[in-house]
Amino acid sequence: MIFTAKQIADFLQGEIIGNSEVKVSNFAKIEEGKPGTLTFLANPKYTHYIYETNADIVLVNHDFVAEKPIKSTLIKVPNAYAALASLLEMVNNTRPQKTGIDPMSFIAPTAQVGDDVYVAAFAYIGEHVKIADGAKIYPHAYIGDGVTVGKNTLVYSGVHIYYDCVIGDECILHSGAVIGADGFGFSHENEEYHKIPQMGNVVLENQVEVGANTTIDRAVMGSTFIRHGVKLDNLIQIAHNCEIGENTVMAAQTGIAGSTKIGDRAVLGGQVGIGGHIAIGNDVHIGAQSGIISNIKEGSEIMGSPAVPVKQFFKSSIIIPKLPDMYRQLNALQKEIEALKEKLTSAPEG
């Protein structure tokens, strides 16, 4: 599709600086911009590219002030990154939407399927499943007995949703995600481990996104809760009976042990590991590769393993490369002290 700068500015309610009739048909990164593309500037580290890019339109924040001539048309908006997201969503929504039930899918007789639903070939829909209007189930997806899938939710190929789990409206489950597998629960008796049946389920509230090959385990009793607006990257493990608060985001390879509660709007970097039965407050930021072994209060910014406040972690990190020299200096001082002690003890009295 082709849009003019004026059409884009009207959609974003932005201010045009330059040619309002210039046309674009694609998106590009600012350093790779070429004629016919739109790009954006949100990170100050990339400011120098705006004077070099060949993109015809650049979205910039309202407070951007050019220091040199710019050949691109600018559209000033309150938040360039958010504006780009709105444009991408608008373009994505104009793509043809698949609907209909493929005859090579399986839908149990007791399942309820809403209007404008797409069920692809080789998808499996179990007994008493409820699929709401506008949902899309792609090839080789497995929807177990008693599952509920909300309105306009996307279940991509290879997703497995175990029995009795609940998926809200406008969720996105990427390929390989497993929702509702058994939690890792065993009792230890007579040097053997005995499986504890996992009788609960998983509940994903509305607008949750689950990355590829991410796994969310069902509860022993009750539910594992993923609250409204949570965004999970690829390759994340969330154990049984956890609760992830609203609008929390997690980067790849994060692991959450059982019965841990994470508050609203938390941000977790990649490869974070969190122990079981821990409470993490609202608005907590956890840096990549951190290990969490105790409760974290609201609003904390922590990093490291075990995690400490971010400023303390950075101070410690500066010292680490100096440790070999400090070790040598400490040894030298120790030898000097021992030599002085020997002189003092061997010196004649009086």
C-alpha positions in Angstrom: 0.0 0.0 0.0 1.1 3.6 -0.7 0.6 6.5 1.7 1.4 10.2 1.5 3.1 12.1 4.3 -0.2 14.0 4.8 -2.2 10.8 5.1 0.2 9.4 7.7 0.3 12.7 9.6 -3.5 12.9 9.7 -3.6 9.3 11.0 -1.0 10.0 13.7 -2.2 13.6 14.3 1.4 14.7 13.7 3.0 17.9 12.3 4.7 17.7 8.9 8.0 19.4 8.3 8.7 19.2 4.5 6.9 17.8 1.5 3.4 16.7 2.5 2.8 14.8 -0.8 5.8 12.5 -0.7 4.8 8.9 -0.9 6.0 5.7 0.8 5.2 2.1 0.5 7.4 0.3 3.0 9.3 0.6 6.3 13.0 0.7 7.0 15.5 1.1 9.8 16.9 4.6 9.8 20.4 3.5 8.9 19.0 1.5 5.9 16.4 4.0 4.7 15.9 4.3 1.0 13.5 6.2 -1.3 9.9 5.1 -0.8 10.3 4.1 2.8 9.3 5.4 6.2 11.6 5.2 9.2 11.7 6.7 12.7 14.1 8.2 15.3 13.5 7.5 18.9 16.9 6.6 20.4 19.3 9.5 20.6 22.2 7.2 19.7 20.9 7.1 16.1 20.5 10.8 15.7 23.4 11.1 13.3 21.6 8.8 10.8 18.8 11.3 10.3 21.2 13.5 8.3 22.3 10.6 6.1 19.2 8.5 5.6 17.6 8.2 2.2 14.1 7.4 3.7 11.5 9.8 2.4 9.7 10.1 5.7 11.1 10.1 9.3 8.9 10.0 12.4 10.5 12.1 15.2 9.6 13.2 18.7 8.1 16.7 19.2 11.2 17.9 20.9 13.6 17.0 18.1 15.6 20.0 16.8 17.6 19.6 13.6 21.3 20.7 13.8 21.9 20.3 10.0 19.8 20.2 6.9 17.7 17.0 6.5 16.5 15.8 3.1 13.7 13.7 4.4 10.2 14.9 5.3 9.7 14.8 9.1 6.5 14.0 10.9 6.6 15.2 14.5 4.6 13.2 17.1 4.7 12.9 20.9 6.3 9.4 20.8 8.0 8.3 17.5 8.3 4.6 18.6 4.6 4.4 19.6 3.6 6.1 16.4 5.5 3.6 14.4 3.8 0.8 16.3 0.4 2.3 15.4 1.3 2.5 11.7 2.6 -1.1 11.7 -0.6 -2.3 13.3 -2.8 -0.3 10.9 -0.9 -1.8 7.9 -1.0 -5.3 9.4 -4.8 -5.0 9.9 -5.3 -4.3 6.2 -3.9 -7.7 5.2 -6.5 -10.3 4.1 -7.8 -12.2 7.1 -8.3 -16.0 6.8 -11.7 -17.4 7.9 -13.4 -20.8 7.5 -13.0 -24.3 8.7 -10.7 -26.5 6.7 -12.2 -29.9 6.1 -8.9 -31.6 7.1 -9.1 -30.1 10.6 -10.8 -32.1 13.5 -13.5 -30.4 15.6 -15.2 -32.5 18.3 -19.0 -32.6 18.1 -19.4 -30.9 21.5 -17.1 -28.0 20.6 -18.6 -24.6 20.1 -17.1 -22.4 17.4 -18.0 -18.8 16.9 -18.4 -16.6 13.9 -15.6 -15.6 11.5 -13.3 -18.3 13.0 -10.4 -19.8 11.1 -9.4 -23.4 11.8 -6.6 -24.6 9.5 -5.9 -28.1 8.3 -4.6 -30.6 10.9 -5.7 -28.5 13.8 -7.3 -30.5 16.6 -10.2 -29.0 18.7 -11.3 -31.3 21.6 -14.5 -32.0 23.4 -16.4 -29.1 25.0 -13.9 -26.5 23.6 -15.2 -23.0 23.2 -13.7 -20.9 20.4 -15.0 -17.3 20.4 -15.6 -15.1 17.3 -12.7 -14.1 15.2 -10.2 -16.5 16.7 -7.7 -18.1 14.3 -6.3 -21.6 14.9 -3.4 -22.5 12.6 -2.2 -25.9 11.3 -1.1 -28.6 13.8 -2.4 -26.6 16.8 -3.8 -28.8 19.6 -6.7 -27.4 21.7 -7.5 -29.9 24.5 -10.8 -30.8 26.0 -12.6 -28.0 27.9 -10.3 -25.2 26.7 -11.7 -21.7 26.1 -10.2 -19.5 23.4 -11.3 -15.8 23.4 -12.3 -13.4 20.7 -9.7 -12.6 18.0 -7.0 -14.7 19.6 -4.3 -16.1 17.4 -3.1 -19.7 18.0 -0.2 -20.3 15.7 1.0 -23.7 14.3 2.3 -26.2 16.7 0.8 -24.6 19.9 -0.4 -27.1 22.5 -3.1 -26.0 25.0 -3.8 -28.7 27.5 -7.3 -29.4 28.9 -9.4 -26.9 30.8 -7.1 -23.9 30.2 -8.5 -20.5 29.6 -7.2 -18.1 26.9 -8.6 -14.6 26.9 -9.5 -12.2 24.1 -6.9 -10.8 21.6 -4.1 -13.1 22.8 -1.2 -14.2 20.5 0.3 -17.7 21.1 3.4 -18.3 18.9 4.5 -21.6 17.5 5.7 -24.2 20.0 4.1 -22.6 23.0 2.8 -25.1 25.5 0.0 -23.9 27.9 -1.0 -26.2 30.8 1.6 -28.9 30.9 2.0 -30.5 34.3 3.9 -28.5 36.9 7.1 -30.1 38.2 5.6 -31.6 41.4 6.8 -34.8 43.1 6.9 -36.1 46.6 10.1 -37.8 47.8 9.5 -41.1 49.7 11.8 -44.1 50.3 14.5 -42.6 47.9 11.9 -42.4 45.1 10.0 -39.5 43.6 6.2 -39.9 43.2 4.2 -37.7 40.8 1.7 -35.3 42.4 -1.2 -34.9 40.0 -1.5 -31.4 38.8 -5.3 -30.7 39.0 -5.5 -27.0 38.2 -5.2 -25.0 35.0 -3.6 -22.0 33.3 -5.6 -18.7 32.8 -4.3 -16.2 30.3 -6.3 -12.9 30.6 -6.9 -10.6 27.6 -4.1 -9.2 25.3 -1.4 -11.6 26.5 1.3 -12.6 24.0 3.3 -15.8 24.5 6.5 -16.3 22.5 7.7 -19.3 20.6 8.6 -22.4 22.6 7.5 -20.7 25.9 5.9 -23.0 28.5 3.4 -22.2 31.2 2.7 -25.0 33.6 -0.8 -25.7 35.1 -1.4 -25.3 38.8 -1.4 -28.2 41.3 -4.7 -26.7 42.5 -6.4 -23.5 41.4 -4.7 -21.6 38.5 -1.5 -20.3 37.1 -2.4 -16.7 36.2 -1.0 -14.6 33.4 -2.8 -11.3 33.9 -4.0 -8.7 31.3 -1.4 -7.4 28.8 1.5 -9.6 29.8 4.1 -10.0 27.1 6.4 -13.1 27.2 9.4 -13.5 24.9 10.5 -16.9 23.4 11.9 -19.7 25.5 10.5 -18.7 28.9 9.5 -21.2 31.6 6.7 -20.3 34.1 6.1 -22.9 36.7 2.9 -24.1 38.4 0.8 -21.7 40.6 2.7 -18.6 39.5 1.0 -15.3 39.0 2.3 -12.7 36.6 0.9 -9.2 37.1 -0.7 -6.9 34.5 1.5 -5.5 31.7 4.6 -7.2 32.9 7.2 -8.0 30.2 9.9 -10.8 30.2 12.8 -11.3 27.8 13.9 -14.7 26.5 15.3 -17.5 28.6 13.7 -16.3 31.9 12.7 -19.0 34.3 10.2 -18.6 37.1 9.9 -21.3 39.8 6.7 -22.4 41.3 4.2 -20.3 43.4 6.1 -17.0 42.7 4.0 -13.8 42.4 5.2 -11.0 40.2 3.5 -7.6 40.3 2.2 -5.3 37.7 4.4 -3.6 35.1 7.5 -5.5 36.0 10.3 -5.7 33.5 12.6 -8.7 33.4 15.7 -8.9 31.2 16.9 -12.1 29.5 18.0 -15.2 31.4 16.6 -14.0 34.7 16.1 -16.8 37.2 13.6 -16.5 40.0 13.3 -18.9 42.9 10.0 -20.4 44.2 7.5 -18.9 46.6 8.9 -15.3 46.1 6.9 -12.1 45.9 8.1 -9.4 43.5 6.4 -6.0 43.7 4.9 -3.7 41.1 7.2 -1.7 38.8 10.3 -3.8 39.5 13.1 -3.8 36.9 15.4 -6.8 36.9 18.5 -6.8 34.7 19.6 -9.6 32.5 21.1 -12.8 34.0 20.0 -11.9 37.5 19.3 -14.5 40.1 16.4 -13.7 42.6 16.3 -15.6 45.8 14.2 -13.4 48.1 11.3 -11.0 48.0 11.7 -7.7 46.1 9.9 -4.6 47.1 7.9 -2.4 44.8 9.8 -0.1 42.4 13.2 -1.7 42.9 15.9 -1.8 40.1 18.1 -4.8 40.7 20.7 -6.8 38.9 23.3 -9.6 39.5 23.2 -13.0 41.1 22.2 -12.9 43.8 20.6 -9.6 42.7 21.5 -6.3 44.4 20.5 -2.7 43.6 21.6 -1.7 40.1 23.9 1.1 41.3 25.6 -1.3 43.7 26.0 -3.9 40.9 27.7 -1.4 38.6 30.1 -0.3 41.3 31.0 -3.9 42.0 31.4 -4.6 38.3 34.0 -1.8 38.0 36.0 -3.5 40.7 35.9 -7.0 39.3 38.6 -6.4 36.5 40.9 -4.9 39.1 40.7 -7.9 41.4 43.8 -9.7 40.1 46.0 -6.6 40.7 44.3 -6.0 44.1 45.1 -9.7 45.0 48.8 -9.2 44.1 48.9 -6.0 46.1 47.3 -7.7 49.0 49.8 -10.5 48.9 52.7 -8.1 48.7 51.3 -6.1 51.7 50.9 -9.4 53.6 54.5 -10.3 53.0 55.6 -6.8 54.2 53.6 -7.1 57.3 55.1 -10.6 58.1 58.6 -9.2 57.5 58.0 -6.3 59.9 56.5 -8.6 62.5 59.7 -10.8 62.2 62.0 -7.8 62.6 60.0 -6.6 65.7 60.1 -10.0 67.4 63.8 -10.5 66.6 64.9 -7.0 67.6 66.9 -6.9 71.0 65.1 -5.4 73.9 66.2 -2.0 75.3 
